[in-house]
Amino acid sequence: MTILVTGAAGFIGHNLCLSLLARGDQVVGVDNLNDYYDPMVKHARLERLAKFEKFRFAQVDLADDGALEKAVAPDAVTHIVNLAAQAGVRYSIENPRAYMRSNLTGYLNVLEFARAAKNLQHMAYASSSSVYGDRADGLFKESDSVTKPVSLYSATKISGEMISQSYAHLYGIPLTGLRFFTVYGAWGRPDMAYWIFTEKIFKGEPIDIFAAGEMSRDFTYIDDIITALVRIVDRPPQTPKKGDVPHEIYNLGNSTPTPLMDLVHAVEKACGQEAKKNFMDKQMGDVSKTFADISKAKAAFGYDPKTTIDQGIPVFVDWYKKFYNI
Ligand SMILES: NC(=O)c1ccc[n+]([C@@H]2O[C@H](COP(=O)([O-])OP(=O)(O)OC[C@H]3O[C@@H](n4cnc5c(N)ncnc54)[C@H](O)[C@@H]3O)[C@@H](O)[C@H]2O)c1
């Protein structure tokens, strides 16, 4: 079993590689190590992976046609987890082309690699809760219509799901799409609110709270996501009937929408300091609420996230203090 993980130097990718390596899998990681956020964090993650004999890394920009095949022999790979992407909702206003490059051209190149990989058993890929658009009503279910993106990021993730459906249909590639809901935790992402709040509190700077704090997110702890991902890798979509397309999509959230101000208070408590706060208007592309229905993932592979922000945020803040010697 050899698993190709794209975005291996990223937050979720490097945590997934660690768990796969710990259970003895051979892992090939690729990443272009771009500077969307401090590349030092990406290099520090790769240092942790380099300690494993069964890990190999190649610096590859997936949007360069043919680059992935040059770095990794398709036939050597049995599983793929595609986590590489230009992430972040707000940055898509500033740099739209980065999203087209990584999330569409880059993703197509990973699918073409999968098409050429003769021993491939399964490919999982990252989608996002942002595909649901801006909704205030009830639970977000996989069967809901997803045709109203409110950011380019979301539009590229919806497109990724559509392109996946066509590749599963045309070439029978077994594909599983994962709609992640605001994942957080140690070794996390410097562009996300929990990290920015922590950084600013320790620097004594005020934090910006958008939409006057009237937003809620289904915060999902990294360990709950990784437990699910490791199970999913071994579990291609079932196709009991002739003609079934091997493509499934699952929500991976916590199913607990949490007001933004609760996150602020959890970070303040973990940092032991109150933040100075600037209350701002809602930002373009932001949604009011996310709320995952996780019954499909629960039934399929026993997905059962347990971590609350009051448990997960102190773990992140402790890690942050150690990482930056605070
Ligand atoms: N973290 C979350 O809350 C969250 C929520 C929803 C969806 N997602 C999705 O999950 C996946 C992983 O997210 P993450 O939080 O680990 O983000 P991340 O930014 O930490 O990781 C993504 C990695 O992909 C790499 N990358 C980007 N473009 C590339 C390219 N063209 N070629 C090669 N490598 C490239 C980046 O350098 C980065 O290391 C992404 O697809 C993201 O859109 C994440």
PDBQT file of the ligand as one rigid body, heavy atoms in Angstrom, charges set to zero:
ROOT
HETATM    1  N1  LIG A 401      -8.828  23.575   7.410  1.00  0.00    +0.000 N 
HETATM    2  C1  LIG A 401     -10.119  23.768   7.154  1.00  0.00    +0.000 C 
HETATM    3  O1  LIG A 401     -10.872  24.282   7.982  1.00  0.00    +0.000 OA
HETATM    4  C2  LIG A 401     -10.712  23.344   5.835  1.00  0.00    +0.000 A 
HETATM    5  C3  LIG A 401     -12.104  23.489   5.667  1.00  0.00    +0.000 A 
HETATM    6  C4  LIG A 401     -12.673  23.115   4.451  1.00  0.00    +0.000 A 
HETATM    7  C5  LIG A 401     -11.892  22.583   3.457  1.00  0.00    +0.000 A 
HETATM    8  N2  LIG A 401     -10.547  22.459   3.631  1.00  0.00    +0.000 N 
HETATM    9  C6  LIG A 401      -9.756  21.885   2.533  1.00  0.00    +0.000 C 
HETATM   10  O2  LIG A 401      -8.907  20.870   3.051  1.00  0.00    +0.000 OA
HETATM   11  C7  LIG A 401      -7.682  20.837   2.327  1.00  0.00    +0.000 C 
HETATM   12  C8  LIG A 401      -6.500  20.974   3.283  1.00  0.00    +0.000 C 
HETATM   13  O3  LIG A 401      -6.624  22.221   3.966  1.00  0.00    +0.000 OA
HETATM   14  P1  LIG A 401      -5.587  22.722   5.054  1.00  0.00    +0.000 P 
HETATM   15  O4  LIG A 401      -6.375  23.408   6.100  1.00  0.00    +0.000 OA
HETATM   16  O5  LIG A 401      -4.644  21.640   5.402  1.00  0.00    +0.000 OA
HETATM   17  O6  LIG A 401      -4.855  23.863   4.186  1.00  0.00    +0.000 OA
HETATM   18  P2  LIG A 401      -3.295  24.188   3.981  1.00  0.00    +0.000 P 
HETATM   19  O7  LIG A 401      -3.249  25.452   3.201  1.00  0.00    +0.000 OA
HETATM   20  O8  LIG A 401      -2.597  24.136   5.282  1.00  0.00    +0.000 OA
HETATM   21  O9  LIG A 401      -2.798  22.981   3.073  1.00  0.00    +0.000 OA
HETATM   22  C9  LIG A 401      -2.880  22.971   1.664  1.00  0.00    +0.000 C 
HETATM   23  C10 LIG A 401      -1.497  22.677   1.110  1.00  0.00    +0.000 C 
HETATM   24  O10 LIG A 401      -1.594  22.587  -0.315  1.00  0.00    +0.000 OA
HETATM   25  C11 LIG A 401      -0.440  23.158  -0.884  1.00  0.00    +0.000 C 
HETATM   26  N3  LIG A 401      -0.752  23.573  -2.250  1.00  0.00    +0.000 N 
HETATM   27  C12 LIG A 401      -1.595  24.584  -2.636  1.00  0.00    +0.000 A 
HETATM   28  N4  LIG A 401      -1.591  24.688  -3.979  1.00  0.00    +0.000 NA
HETATM   29  C13 LIG A 401      -0.753  23.706  -4.447  1.00  0.00    +0.000 A 
HETATM   30  C14 LIG A 401      -0.323  23.321  -5.750  1.00  0.00    +0.000 A 
HETATM   31  N5  LIG A 401      -0.742  23.969  -6.845  1.00  0.00    +0.000 N 
HETATM   32  N6  LIG A 401       0.561  22.284  -5.861  1.00  0.00    +0.000 NA
HETATM   33  C15 LIG A 401       1.007  21.645  -4.756  1.00  0.00    +0.000 A 
HETATM   34  N7  LIG A 401       0.652  21.978  -3.503  1.00  0.00    +0.000 NA
HETATM   35  C16 LIG A 401      -0.233  23.003  -3.354  1.00  0.00    +0.000 A 
HETATM   36  C17 LIG A 401      -0.086  24.319   0.036  1.00  0.00    +0.000 C 
HETATM   37  O11 LIG A 401       1.291  24.673  -0.040  1.00  0.00    +0.000 OA
HETATM   38  C18 LIG A 401      -0.480  23.779   1.416  1.00  0.00    +0.000 C 
HETATM   39  O12 LIG A 401       0.645  23.246   2.092  1.00  0.00    +0.000 OA
HETATM   40  C19 LIG A 401      -7.789  21.942   1.289  1.00  0.00    +0.000 C 
HETATM   41  O13 LIG A 401      -8.257  21.382   0.091  1.00  0.00    +0.000 OA
HETATM   42  C20 LIG A 401      -8.832  22.884   1.865  1.00  0.00    +0.000 C 
HETATM   43  O14 LIG A 401      -9.486  23.623   0.859  1.00  0.00    +0.000 OA
HETATM   44  C21 LIG A 401      -9.932  22.821   4.800  1.00  0.00    +0.000 A 
ENDROOT
TORSDOF 0
